[in-house]
């Protein structure tokens, strides 16, 4: 085999797994990037988690991905090429040809759209529908103060938010509205306070805005505050105690608590 033949063979092999198109990222890097933005990770899978690949190598889907209308939307997502089995397994890719699998920073799958056929229209529809499912939502503030030891509060994470309406507090509220946080709004109770002289502020020793207190009523007395954050607050910062709380809830359920 001469050098030219080797080059052609190598390029052909690359074409099978790495279609031209979006600015591809590694899966973990894309998740990290998504955690600092409001964008999803778009995983373009042309091989199934079981290693199966469509006989036509998803050529039509590759062309649609590189179409002018889709190229214009590249900046709305972080793109991962799952043309290899290890990455396909991480997103549990189906084995029915090309699929767009949208993932949030947790690695949770928002949805799977098959784009093997349908061309540009199918590709654009997948982008639109994924974005519609991953949106920021207003914080559902609780009127009054919850009784943590009573239903329905004792199995929810209570977030006490001390905010004064200024820029830093507005950013903190935006973090609470972020799609990555909003997906679990139903597992939390949000209480907003704007008075540092209030009994609640004195109870938690809050002295500045913005401050978030993450309170787990199921913890032992004196250990209920699982985290507190002040100053610059981002969705990533907010998500950390939420994930810890949800992991504990899942563990308690498995143990029958």
Secondary structure as GFF3:
##gff-version 3
##sequence-region A 1 257
A	DSSP	alpha_helix	3	17	.	.	.	ID=ss1
A	DSSP	alpha_helix	27	34	.	.	.	ID=ss2
A	DSSP	beta_strand	40	45	.	.	.	ID=ss3
A	DSSP	alpha_helix	59	65	.	.	.	ID=ss4
A	DSSP	alpha_helix	68	71	.	.	.	ID=ss5
A	DSSP	three_ten_helix	74	76	.	.	.	ID=ss6
A	DSSP	beta_strand	77	82	.	.	.	ID=ss7
A	DSSP	alpha_helix	85	90	.	.	.	ID=ss8
A	DSSP	beta_strand	99	103	.	.	.	ID=ss9
A	DSSP	beta_strand	109	114	.	.	.	ID=ss10
A	DSSP	alpha_helix	119	133	.	.	.	ID=ss11
A	DSSP	beta_strand	157	162	.	.	.	ID=ss12
A	DSSP	alpha_helix	167	177	.	.	.	ID=ss13
A	DSSP	alpha_helix	179	182	.	.	.	ID=ss14
A	DSSP	three_ten_helix	185	187	.	.	.	ID=ss15
A	DSSP	beta_strand	188	193	.	.	.	ID=ss16
A	DSSP	alpha_helix	199	203	.	.	.	ID=ss17
A	DSSP	beta_strand	211	216	.	.	.	ID=ss18
A	DSSP	beta_strand	225	230	.	.	.	ID=ss19
A	DSSP	alpha_helix	235	254	.	.	.	ID=ss20
###
